[in-house]
Amino acid sequence: MGREQQKQPRHDRGITRIWLELPGLKGKTIRQVSQFDVESAKIARRRTVSRYGRAVEPQTVNRELIIMSSLFHRAVGWGYRENNPCKGVKRLDFVARLPRYLLCEEEELLMPAAWDGPHYLPRLIHLGVGTGMRQGEMRHLKKEEVDLVRGLLYVADPKWKNDPRRTKGIPLSPEVSGMLSEWMGMTESEWVFPSPHDSRRPISQPTINTAPTRACRRAKIKAIGFHALRHTFGTRLGEAGERLEVIAELMGHSKIEMTRIYVHPSLGSKKQAVEKALVTYWSQVASQEVSEKTG
């Protein structure tokens, strides 16, 4: 499947490699795969243990199935197949849950723990919360893609080709800009986060996977993964009253519906909303009681 993989973004290529090793797809050519094979691979993927030590979430499997369907759709267009074997494969059912994100008080506890090491962790957390970048985007960020003069950062290899962050960039806050300036000056590598073992390469996913969990344990807060930093960025923008269109562009979403998942009211804002619902009625009652007493 070489040609198909060359056309895919880095993230999609990684997902494709995982699926091609699953029962039902392993060892088969693109012409040999049937709908039953994709169904078998879907079930096997659901039972796979993730890097967090638990079964892969059904919504993750569904997203990956969309990527695989896109791959086979291109294969049909190029004449490798007559049909798409993913067509008709049902998505897994799941109960939607609010994404995990950092509360401000949690961040205050986490950052001192992150500074205990490894040295790249507090910078990754700062960048993730300050820009909403995905883990892979941060790991593969090059220094040449950071424009400190204009205060912009460009995502050169996003998940979808029309991501506005690739051409327009992400505006950097003074805090994030200052952190990057200092951090990038500490190494001669072309990568913002070079591998501790070989500075010619970007830091790898296995290297950083467990770092946030260990820091959370030291901070005595509920564990988070790197994607929770992205959730935190979107959630805080939503709570600040930013428009969905602005948040979607800053996060590089292909559809505005995706942004609604990240933007949800906090418990505090919901309490304020409930209080507002009673203000008018009870203020009228109180006003009437006052007028009756003074009448």
C-alpha positions, 0 to 999 in steps of 0.5 A, a space after each residue: 500500500 505504498 502509494 496510498 501511504 505516501 498521499 496520507 498525512 503523518 497521523 493517518 500513516 501511523 493509524 494505517 500501519 496499526 490497522 494493517 497489523 490487525 487480524 483480518 488485514 495483516 498480510 493482505 493486499 489492498 485488493 484482497 480486503 473484504 468488508 468482513 476483514 474490516 469488521 474483524 479488524 474493527 473488533 480487534 482494534 477495540 480490544 487492543 490495549 492502548 498506551 494508557 493501559 486500557 482498551 482503545 475507546 470506541 470513538 477512537 476506533 470510529 475515527 480510525 475507521 474513517 481514515 481507513 475508509 478514506 484510504 480505500 476510497 482513494 484506492 477505488 479512484 485509482 483503480 486498485 479496487 471496485 468498491 470500498 470494503 469499509 462501506 457498510 461497516 457499522 460504527 461502534 456505539 459509545 456514550 459521549 463523555 466530557 473531555 478531560 481538561 485542566 482546571 486552573 487550580 490543577 494547573 497550579 499544582 501540576 506545573 511545579 511537579 512538571 519542573 521536577 522533570 523531565 526538562 522538556 515536560 513543563 515546556 510541552 505543557 505550556 505550549 499545549 495549553 497555550 496553543 492547543 496543538 496536538 502531541 504529534 504537532 508539538 513533537 514534530 515542530 521545527 524552529 523554522 516554523 516558529 516566527 518569534 518576530 511576528 508572534 506566530 507558530 505554523 503547523 507544517 503537517 496538520 491532520 487535514 490539508 486545509 488546516 488554517 494553522 498551516 498558512 495563517 499560523 497560531 498567534 502566540 501569547 507573550 508568555 508562550 513566545 518568551 518560553 519558546 525563545 528561551 527553550 529554543 536557544 538551549 539547543 542547536 537542533 532544528 527541532 523545538 523538542 529534539 530527542 534526548 538520545 539523538 538531537 537530529 531527530 524529534 522527540 519520540 512518542 514513547 519517550 514522552 508518553 508517561 511523563 504527564 502521568 508521573 507529574 500528575 501523580 507527584 502533584 496529587 491530581 487526576 492523571 491527564 494525557 497530552 490531549 487534555 492540554 488541547 481540551 484545556 485550550 479549547 475549553 478556556 477559550 469557550 469559557 472566555 466567550 470566544 466565538 466557535 469560528 475563532 476557536 475552530 480556526 485556532 484549533 485547526 478543526 475541519 468542521 465546526 461540529 468538532 469544536 462543540 465537543 471542546 467547548 462546554 460550560 464549566 460548573 461555575 458558569 452553569 451555577 451562574 446561569 441557574 442563578 440568573 434564571 431565578 433573579 427576575 422572579 424572586 426580585 419581583 417577589 422581593 420588590 412586591 413585599 417591600 412595596 406592601 410593607 411601605 404601602 
